[in-house]
């Protein structure tokens, strides 16, 4: 399996992502496009 840190998603497109959640804590998932960050396009993944 190859691991990638960047996922490009086109408008109206969805994608599934698999990852190993072995480091507990709150992790931010976000876009590096500043306009998107300011619009609130991000999420927190909680690993417990």
PDB file with one MODEL, atoms N, CA, C and O in Angstrom:
MODEL        1
ATOM      1  N   UNK A   1       0.851  -1.181   0.000  1.00  0.00           N
ATOM      2  CA  UNK A   1       0.000   0.000   0.000  1.00  0.00           C
ATOM      3  C   UNK A   1       0.895   1.241   0.000  1.00  0.00           C
ATOM      4  O   UNK A   1       1.894   1.292   0.717  1.00  0.00           O
ATOM      5  N   UNK A   2       0.540   2.217  -0.788  1.00  0.00           N
ATOM      6  CA  UNK A   2       1.264   3.485  -0.832  1.00  0.00           C
ATOM      7  C   UNK A   2       0.498   4.525  -0.032  1.00  0.00           C
ATOM      8  O   UNK A   2      -0.718   4.650  -0.177  1.00  0.00           O
ATOM      9  N   UNK A   3       1.197   5.269   0.809  1.00  0.00           N
ATOM     10  CA  UNK A   3       0.571   6.314   1.628  1.00  0.00           C
ATOM     11  C   UNK A   3       0.769   7.669   0.965  1.00  0.00           C
ATOM     12  O   UNK A   3       1.870   8.004   0.528  1.00  0.00           O
ATOM     13  N   UNK A   4      -0.308   8.446   0.896  1.00  0.00           N
ATOM     14  CA  UNK A   4      -0.259   9.797   0.336  1.00  0.00           C
ATOM     15  C   UNK A   4      -0.790  10.772   1.377  1.00  0.00           C
ATOM     16  O   UNK A   4      -1.723  10.452   2.114  1.00  0.00           O
ATOM     17  N   UNK A   5      -0.207  11.945   1.438  1.00  0.00           N
ATOM     18  CA  UNK A   5      -0.616  12.946   2.417  1.00  0.00           C
ATOM     19  C   UNK A   5      -1.526  14.008   1.823  1.00  0.00           C
ATOM     20  O   UNK A   5      -2.094  14.818   2.555  1.00  0.00           O
ATOM     21  N   UNK A   6      -1.668  14.010   0.513  1.00  0.00           N
ATOM     22  CA  UNK A   6      -2.498  15.002  -0.162  1.00  0.00           C
ATOM     23  C   UNK A   6      -3.536  14.284  -1.017  1.00  0.00           C
ATOM     24  O   UNK A   6      -3.230  13.306  -1.699  1.00  0.00           O
ATOM     25  N   UNK A   7      -4.753  14.779  -0.968  1.00  0.00           N
ATOM     26  CA  UNK A   7      -5.838  14.203  -1.757  1.00  0.00           C
ATOM     27  C   UNK A   7      -6.517  15.341  -2.509  1.00  0.00           C
ATOM     28  O   UNK A   7      -7.030  16.272  -1.887  1.00  0.00           O
ATOM     29  N   UNK A   8      -6.528  15.280  -3.821  1.00  0.00           N
ATOM     30  CA  UNK A   8      -7.182  16.305  -4.633  1.00  0.00           C
ATOM     31  C   UNK A   8      -8.597  15.849  -4.952  1.00  0.00           C
ATOM     32  O   UNK A   8      -8.802  14.759  -5.487  1.00  0.00           O
ATOM     33  N   UNK A   9      -9.574  16.689  -4.620  1.00  0.00           N
ATOM     34  CA  UNK A   9     -10.982  16.377  -4.841  1.00  0.00           C
ATOM     35  C   UNK A   9     -11.598  17.516  -5.639  1.00  0.00           C
ATOM     36  O   UNK A   9     -11.501  18.680  -5.248  1.00  0.00           O
ATOM     37  N   UNK A  10     -12.221  17.185  -6.737  1.00  0.00           N
ATOM     38  CA  UNK A  10     -12.870  18.182  -7.586  1.00  0.00           C
ATOM     39  C   UNK A  10     -14.228  18.575  -6.999  1.00  0.00           C
ATOM     40  O   UNK A  10     -14.769  17.846  -6.167  1.00  0.00           O
ATOM     41  N   UNK A  11     -14.794  19.729  -7.421  1.00  0.00           N
ATOM     42  CA  UNK A  11     -16.120  20.121  -6.942  1.00  0.00           C
ATOM     43  C   UNK A  11     -17.145  19.010  -7.183  1.00  0.00           C
ATOM     44  O   UNK A  11     -17.146  18.373  -8.236  1.00  0.00           O
ATOM     45  N   UNK A  12     -18.005  18.787  -6.210  1.00  0.00           N
ATOM     46  CA  UNK A  12     -19.062  17.764  -6.245  1.00  0.00           C
ATOM     47  C   UNK A  12     -18.523  16.337  -6.309  1.00  0.00           C
ATOM     48  O   UNK A  12     -19.265  15.412  -6.641  1.00  0.00           O
ATOM     49  N   UNK A  13     -17.266  16.151  -6.001  1.00  0.00           N
ATOM     50  CA  UNK A  13     -16.659  14.826  -5.988  1.00  0.00           C
ATOM     51  C   UNK A  13     -16.429  14.402  -4.536  1.00  0.00           C
ATOM     52  O   UNK A  13     -16.155  15.244  -3.680  1.00  0.00           O
ATOM     53  N   UNK A  14     -16.539  13.121  -4.260  1.00  0.00           N
ATOM     54  CA  UNK A  14     -16.254  12.601  -2.927  1.00  0.00           C
ATOM     55  C   UNK A  14     -15.102  11.605  -3.016  1.00  0.00           C
ATOM     56  O   UNK A  14     -14.775  11.104  -4.092  1.00  0.00           O
ATOM     57  N   UNK A  15     -14.501  11.334  -1.878  1.00  0.00           N
ATOM     58  CA  UNK A  15     -13.400  10.376  -1.831  1.00  0.00           C
ATOM     59  C   UNK A  15     -13.394   9.696  -0.472  1.00  0.00           C
ATOM     60  O   UNK A  15     -13.758  10.300   0.537  1.00  0.00           O
ATOM     61  N   UNK A  16     -12.985   8.453  -0.453  1.00  0.00           N
ATOM     62  CA  UNK A  16     -12.802   7.718   0.794  1.00  0.00           C
ATOM     63  C   UNK A  16     -11.313   7.667   1.091  1.00  0.00           C
ATOM     64  O   UNK A  16     -10.484   7.566   0.186  1.00  0.00           O
ATOM     65  N   UNK A  17     -10.991   7.737   2.368  1.00  0.00           N
ATOM     66  CA  UNK A  17      -9.585   7.733   2.773  1.00  0.00           C
ATOM     67  C   UNK A  17      -9.403   6.752   3.915  1.00  0.00           C
ATOM     68  O   UNK A  17     -10.157   6.799   4.887  1.00  0.00           O
ATOM     69  N   UNK A  18      -8.435   5.876   3.825  1.00  0.00           N
ATOM     70  CA  UNK A  18      -8.123   4.931   4.901  1.00  0.00           C
ATOM     71  C   UNK A  18      -6.840   5.390   5.585  1.00  0.00           C
ATOM     72  O   UNK A  18      -5.905   5.846   4.927  1.00  0.00           O
ATOM     73  N   UNK A  19      -6.802   5.267   6.907  1.00  0.00           N
ATOM     74  CA  UNK A  19      -5.589   5.634   7.636  1.00  0.00           C
ATOM     75  C   UNK A  19      -5.526   4.848   8.938  1.00  0.00           C
ATOM     76  O   UNK A  19      -6.540   4.344   9.420  1.00  0.00           O
ATOM     77  N   UNK A  20      -4.341   4.750   9.494  1.00  0.00           N
ATOM     78  CA  UNK A  20      -4.130   4.067  10.767  1.00  0.00           C
ATOM     79  C   UNK A  20      -4.200   5.120  11.868  1.00  0.00           C
ATOM     80  O   UNK A  20      -3.383   6.039  11.908  1.00  0.00           O
ATOM     81  N   UNK A  21      -5.179   4.981  12.760  1.00  0.00           N
ATOM     82  CA  UNK A  21      -5.372   5.945  13.858  1.00  0.00           C
ATOM     83  C   UNK A  21      -4.720   5.382  15.119  1.00  0.00           C
ATOM     84  O   UNK A  21      -5.405   4.855  15.996  1.00  0.00           O
ATOM     85  N   UNK A  22      -3.393   5.496  15.204  1.00  0.00           N
ATOM     86  CA  UNK A  22      -2.673   4.913  16.334  1.00  0.00           C
ATOM     87  C   UNK A  22      -1.953   5.956  17.193  1.00  0.00           C
ATOM     88  O   UNK A  22      -1.078   5.611  17.987  1.00  0.00           O
ATOM     89  N   UNK A  23      -2.320   7.223  17.036  1.00  0.00           N
ATOM     90  CA  UNK A  23      -1.711   8.294  17.820  1.00  0.00           C
ATOM     91  C   UNK A  23      -2.845   9.105  18.444  1.00  0.00           C
ATOM     92  O   UNK A  23      -3.410   9.975  17.781  1.00  0.00           O
ATOM     93  N   UNK A  24      -3.193   8.836  19.713  1.00  0.00           N
ATOM     94  CA  UNK A  24      -4.346   9.480  20.347  1.00  0.00           C
ATOM     95  C   UNK A  24      -4.240  11.003  20.376  1.00  0.00           C
ATOM     96  O   UNK A  24      -3.155  11.574  20.485  1.00  0.00           O
ATOM     97  N   UNK A  25      -5.395  11.629  20.276  1.00  0.00           N
ATOM     98  CA  UNK A  25      -5.475  13.080  20.364  1.00  0.00           C
ATOM     99  C   UNK A  25      -6.469  13.633  19.359  1.00  0.00           C
ATOM    100  O   UNK A  25      -7.142  12.888  18.647  1.00  0.00           O
ATOM    101  N   UNK A  26      -6.547  14.953  19.318  1.00  0.00           N
ATOM    102  CA  UNK A  26      -7.398  15.646  18.352  1.00  0.00           C
ATOM    103  C   UNK A  26      -6.524  16.090  17.188  1.00  0.00           C
ATOM    104  O   UNK A  26      -5.487  16.722  17.390  1.00  0.00           O
ATOM    105  N   UNK A  27      -6.941  15.762  15.978  1.00  0.00           N
ATOM    106  CA  UNK A  27      -6.168  16.062  14.782  1.00  0.00           C
ATOM    107  C   UNK A  27      -7.022  16.865  13.810  1.00  0.00           C
ATOM    108  O   UNK A  27      -8.166  16.504  13.532  1.00  0.00           O
ATOM    109  N   UNK A  28      -6.462  17.952  13.296  1.00  0.00           N
ATOM    110  CA  UNK A  28      -7.196  18.805  12.369  1.00  0.00           C
ATOM    111  C   UNK A  28      -7.002  18.296  10.939  1.00  0.00           C
ATOM    112  O   UNK A  28      -5.889  17.988  10.513  1.00  0.00           O
ATOM    113  N   UNK A  29      -8.098  18.219  10.228  1.00  0.00           N
ATOM    114  CA  UNK A  29      -8.113  17.869   8.810  1.00  0.00           C
ATOM    115  C   UNK A  29      -8.541  19.136   8.078  1.00  0.00           C
ATOM    116  O   UNK A  29      -9.618  19.669   8.344  1.00  0.00           O
ATOM    117  N   UNK A  30      -7.709  19.624   7.158  1.00  0.00           N
ATOM    118  CA  UNK A  30      -8.028  20.911   6.534  1.00  0.00           C
ATOM    119  C   UNK A  30      -7.428  21.020   5.146  1.00  0.00           C
ATOM    120  O   UNK A  30      -6.618  20.196   4.720  1.00  0.00           O
ATOM    121  N   UNK A  31      -7.847  22.050   4.469  1.00  0.00           N
ATOM    122  CA  UNK A  31      -7.350  22.386   3.142  1.00  0.00           C
ATOM    123  C   UNK A  31      -6.311  23.500   3.291  1.00  0.00           C
ATOM    124  O   UNK A  31      -6.452  24.361   4.159  1.00  0.00           O
ATOM    125  N   UNK A  32      -5.277  23.491   2.459  1.00  0.00           N
ATOM    126  CA  UNK A  32      -4.247  24.524   2.529  1.00  0.00           C
ATOM    127  C   UNK A  32      -4.575  25.747   1.672  1.00  0.00           C
ATOM    128  O   UNK A  32      -3.742  26.644   1.543  1.00  0.00           O
ATOM    129  N   UNK A  33      -5.752  25.796   1.094  1.00  0.00           N
ATOM    130  CA  UNK A  33      -6.184  26.979   0.347  1.00  0.00           C
ATOM    131  C   UNK A  33      -6.770  27.955   1.362  1.00  0.00           C
ATOM    132  O   UNK A  33      -7.772  27.647   2.008  1.00  0.00           O
ATOM    133  N   UNK A  34      -6.155  29.134   1.510  1.00  0.00           N
ATOM    134  CA  UNK A  34      -6.536  30.091   2.547  1.00  0.00           C
ATOM    135  C   UNK A  34      -8.015  30.444   2.501  1.00  0.00           C
ATOM    136  O   UNK A  34      -8.659  30.507   3.549  1.00  0.00           O
ATOM    137  N   UNK A  35      -8.572  30.677   1.317  1.00  0.00           N
ATOM    138  CA  UNK A  35      -9.998  31.013   1.211  1.00  0.00           C
ATOM    139  C   UNK A  35     -10.865  29.893   1.768  1.00  0.00           C
ATOM    140  O   UNK A  35     -11.902  30.158   2.377  1.00  0.00           O
ATOM    141  N   UNK A  36     -10.457  28.659   1.569  1.00  0.00           N
ATOM    142  CA  UNK A  36     -11.219  27.528   2.095  1.00  0.00           C
ATOM    143  C   UNK A  36     -11.134  27.491   3.617  1.00  0.00           C
ATOM    144  O   UNK A  36     -12.141  27.252   4.284  1.00  0.00           O
ATOM    145  N   UNK A  37      -9.947  27.724   4.176  1.00  0.00           N
ATOM    146  CA  UNK A  37      -9.789  27.734   5.630  1.00  0.00           C
ATOM    147  C   UNK A  37     -10.674  28.808   6.253  1.00  0.00           C
ATOM    148  O   UNK A  37     -11.324  28.571   7.271  1.00  0.00           O
ATOM    149  N   UNK A  38     -10.697  29.983   5.642  1.00  0.00           N
ATOM    150  CA  UNK A  38     -11.507  31.084   6.162  1.00  0.00           C
ATOM    151  C   UNK A  38     -12.997  30.781   6.064  1.00  0.00           C
ATOM    152  O   UNK A  38     -13.790  31.350   6.814  1.00  0.00           O
ATOM    153  N   UNK A  39     -13.391  29.890   5.147  1.00  0.00           N
ATOM    154  CA  UNK A  39     -14.794  29.493   5.004  1.00  0.00           C
ATOM    155  C   UNK A  39     -15.166  28.361   5.950  1.00  0.00           C
ATOM    156  O   UNK A  39     -16.321  27.937   5.992  1.00  0.00           O
ATOM    157  N   UNK A  40     -14.189  27.872   6.709  1.00  0.00           N
ATOM    158  CA  UNK A  40     -14.468  26.822   7.680  1.00  0.00           C
ATOM    159  C   UNK A  40     -14.413  25.416   7.116  1.00  0.00           C
ATOM    160  O   UNK A  40     -14.985  24.494   7.697  1.00  0.00           O
ATOM    161  N   UNK A  41     -13.732  25.236   5.992  1.00  0.00           N
ATOM    162  CA  UNK A  41     -13.636  23.900   5.406  1.00  0.00           C
ATOM    163  C   UNK A  41     -12.521  23.145   6.119  1.00  0.00           C
ATOM    164  O   UNK A  41     -11.388  23.074   5.643  1.00  0.00           O
ATOM    165  N   UNK A  42     -12.873  22.586   7.270  1.00  0.00           N
ATOM    166  CA  UNK A  42     -11.946  21.765   8.037  1.00  0.00           C
ATOM    167  C   UNK A  42     -12.737  20.935   9.028  1.00  0.00           C
ATOM    168  O   UNK A  42     -13.929  21.166   9.231  1.00  0.00           O
ATOM    169  N   UNK A  43     -12.081  19.977   9.638  1.00  0.00           N
ATOM    170  CA  UNK A  43     -12.733  19.095  10.604  1.00  0.00           C
ATOM    171  C   UNK A  43     -11.702  18.652  11.630  1.00  0.00           C
ATOM    172  O   UNK A  43     -10.498  18.753  11.399  1.00  0.00           O
ATOM    173  N   UNK A  44     -12.182  18.162  12.761  1.00  0.00           N
ATOM    174  CA  UNK A  44     -11.308  17.593  13.783  1.00  0.00           C
ATOM    175  C   UNK A  44     -11.601  16.102  13.870  1.00  0.00           C
ATOM    176  O   UNK A  44     -12.754  15.686  13.979  1.00  0.00           O
ATOM    177  N   UNK A  45     -10.551  15.315  13.822  1.00  0.00           N
ATOM    178  CA  UNK A  45     -10.664  13.869  13.998  1.00  0.00           C
ATOM    179  C   UNK A  45     -10.150  13.553  15.391  1.00  0.00           C
ATOM    180  O   UNK A  45      -9.000  13.858  15.707  1.00  0.00           O
ATOM    181  N   UNK A  46     -10.979  12.947  16.230  1.00  0.00           N
ATOM    182  CA  UNK A  46     -10.580  12.587  17.597  1.00  0.00           C
ATOM    183  C   UNK A  46     -10.218  11.110  17.645  1.00  0.00           C
ATOM    184  O   UNK A  46     -11.046  10.248  17.351  1.00  0.00           O
ATOM    185  N   UNK A  47      -8.983  10.828  18.014  1.00  0.00           N
ATOM    186  CA  UNK A  47      -8.493   9.455  18.148  1.00  0.00           C
ATOM    187  C   UNK A  47      -8.341   9.174  19.632  1.00  0.00           C
ATOM    188  O   UNK A  47      -7.630   9.888  20.340  1.00  0.00           O
ATOM    189  N   UNK A  48      -9.016   8.124  20.100  1.00  0.00           N
ATOM    190  CA  UNK A  48      -8.920   7.793  21.531  1.00  0.00           C
ATOM    191  C   UNK A  48      -8.494   6.358  21.732  1.00  0.00           C
ATOM    192  O   UNK A  48      -8.362   5.906  22.869  1.00  0.00           O
TER     193      UNK A  48
ENDMDL
END
